[in-house]
Amino acid sequence: MAGGVGFFMGGSWVFANLPNLITLARLLLTPMAVTMIVSQRFVAAFLIFVAAGASDAVDGFIARRFDLRSELGSYLDPLADKALVNSMYIALAMIGVVWPALAILVVSRDLMILAAVLISWLLGKPVAIRPVWISKFNTLAQIAFAALALGARAFGYDDSALSDKLAWVVAASTLASGGVYIAQWLDHMSR
């Protein structure tokens, strides 16, 4: 066998790319979760969402523990995270579980960041996006709110008291996080 095929067949290729394969699986889980939400199969949607969230922790742990970080993974991982979160908010807004304005805010922030990165690249001034604490908090709040919304519907409990409060936390942290990134981008572009 050719060296590359033997390497792949021996499992070394799979192990070396395991974090990226897990991330790709998370990307594939996203449309499944959306389908379950739209068809109002909330237990399945919740379980898929939890599995996707767990996969994010697992791929990161494996990449760090076994030094399997890669350039591809540095792009794929945040892409998979954003695809999952944005898809959840859009699907939940479509069925009236999440305020449409909140879904628009969450998606718009990520599109704005993507546009800033692309503009920087096109102008020959690539910018490195490094998560700041408010962004990490925002991601946690967004995931917690989506999990609460799905879990409440999956297991039949009233989440209205906590849901409204958490929605406002998501909105505020999304605005703050977007503002920090835009300020960093403007500073970078003005140099």
C-alpha positions in Angstrom: 0.0 0.0 0.0 1.0 3.6 -0.5 2.4 5.2 2.6 -0.5 7.6 3.0 -3.1 4.9 2.7 -1.3 2.6 5.2 -0.9 5.6 7.6 -4.6 6.2 7.4 -5.5 2.6 7.7 -3.3 2.2 10.7 -5.4 4.6 12.7 -2.7 7.2 13.2 -4.3 9.6 10.7 -7.6 9.3 12.5 -6.0 9.9 15.9 -4.0 12.9 14.6 -7.2 14.4 13.2 -9.5 13.3 16.0 -10.3 16.9 17.3 -11.1 18.0 13.7 -13.3 14.9 13.1 -15.2 15.6 16.3 -15.7 19.2 15.2 -17.0 18.1 11.9 -19.4 15.8 13.7 -20.6 18.9 15.6 -21.2 20.7 12.3 -23.3 17.7 11.1 -25.3 17.6 14.4 -26.4 21.2 13.8 -28.9 20.6 11.0 -30.2 17.6 12.9 -30.9 19.7 15.9 -32.6 22.4 13.8 -34.8 19.7 12.2 -35.8 18.4 15.6 -36.7 21.9 16.8 -38.7 22.8 13.8 -40.6 19.5 14.0 -41.0 20.2 17.8 -39.3 17.1 18.9 -37.7 18.8 21.8 -36.2 15.8 23.7 -34.2 14.8 20.6 -33.3 18.5 20.0 -32.1 18.9 23.6 -30.1 15.6 23.5 -28.4 16.6 20.2 -27.6 20.0 21.5 -26.1 18.6 24.7 -24.1 16.1 22.6 -22.8 18.9 20.3 -21.9 21.0 23.4 -20.1 18.1 24.9 -18.2 17.5 21.7 -16.9 21.0 21.9 -15.3 20.3 25.3 -14.0 16.9 24.2 -12.3 18.1 21.0 -10.7 20.9 22.9 -9.5 18.6 25.6 -8.0 16.1 23.1 -6.3 18.8 21.1 -4.7 20.3 24.2 -3.9 17.1 26.0 -2.3 15.3 23.0 -1.0 18.5 21.3 -3.2 17.9 18.3 -4.0 21.5 17.7 -4.0 22.5 14.0 -4.6 25.5 11.9 -7.6 23.8 10.4 -9.0 23.2 13.9 -8.5 26.9 14.8 -10.9 27.8 12.0 -13.3 24.8 12.2 -13.9 24.9 15.9 -15.3 28.5 16.1 -17.2 27.9 12.9 -18.9 24.9 14.3 -19.7 26.7 17.5 -21.2 29.7 15.7 -23.1 27.5 13.3 -24.6 25.6 16.2 -25.5 28.6 18.3 -26.8 30.8 15.5 -28.9 27.9 14.1 -30.4 27.2 17.5 -31.4 30.9 17.9 -32.9 31.1 14.4 -34.8 27.8 14.8 -36.1 28.7 18.3 -37.2 32.2 17.0 -39.0 30.5 14.1 -41.2 28.6 16.4 -41.7 31.5 18.8 -39.6 30.3 21.7 -36.9 33.0 21.4 -37.6 36.7 20.7 -36.9 37.3 17.0 -35.0 40.4 18.0 -32.6 38.4 20.2 -32.0 35.9 17.4 -31.3 38.7 15.0 -28.9 40.3 17.5 -27.0 37.1 18.1 -26.6 36.3 14.4 -25.8 40.0 13.4 -23.0 40.1 15.9 -21.3 37.1 14.4 -21.9 38.4 10.8 -20.4 41.7 11.8 -17.3 40.1 13.2 -17.0 37.9 10.1 -17.3 41.0 7.8 -14.6 42.8 9.8 -12.2 39.9 9.5 -12.9 39.6 5.7 -12.5 43.4 5.2 -9.2 43.3 7.2 -8.0 40.4 5.0 -9.0 42.1 1.8 -7.2 45.3 2.8 -4.0 43.4 3.6 -4.3 44.0 7.3 -5.4 40.6 8.7 -6.6 40.7 12.3 -6.3 37.9 14.8 -9.5 37.5 16.7 -8.7 36.5 20.3 -11.7 35.8 22.6 -11.9 38.3 25.5 -13.7 37.5 28.8 -16.9 39.2 27.8 -17.0 37.0 24.6 -16.5 33.9 26.6 -19.2 34.9 29.1 -21.5 35.8 26.1 -21.0 32.3 24.6 -21.7 30.7 27.9 -24.9 32.8 28.3 -26.0 32.0 24.7 -25.5 28.3 25.2 -27.2 28.3 28.6 -30.2 30.2 27.3 -30.6 27.8 24.3 -30.2 24.8 26.6 -32.8 26.2 29.0 -35.3 26.9 26.2 -34.8 23.4 24.8 -34.8 21.6 28.2 -38.0 23.4 29.3 -39.8 22.2 26.2 -38.3 18.8 26.3 -39.1 18.1 29.9 -42.2 20.2 30.3 -41.3 22.8 32.9 -42.1 26.5 33.0 -39.0 28.5 32.3 -40.7 31.9 31.9 -39.2 33.6 35.1 -35.6 32.6 34.4 -36.0 32.7 30.6 -36.7 36.5 30.4 -33.9 37.4 32.7 -31.4 35.2 30.8 -32.6 36.6 27.5 -31.7 40.1 28.7 -28.3 38.8 29.9 -27.7 37.3 26.4 -28.7 40.5 24.7 -26.5 42.7 26.9 -23.5 40.5 26.7 -23.9 40.1 22.9 -24.0 43.9 22.5 -21.0 44.3 24.8 -19.0 41.6 23.2 -19.7 42.9 19.7 -18.7 46.4 20.9 -15.4 45.2 22.2 -14.5 43.3 19.0 -15.4 46.3 16.8 -13.3 48.6 19.1 -10.4 46.2 18.7 -10.9 46.0 15.0 -11.1 49.8 14.5 -7.9 50.2 16.6 -6.2 47.5 14.5 -7.3 49.1 11.2 -6.2 52.6 12.2 -2.6 51.6 12.7 
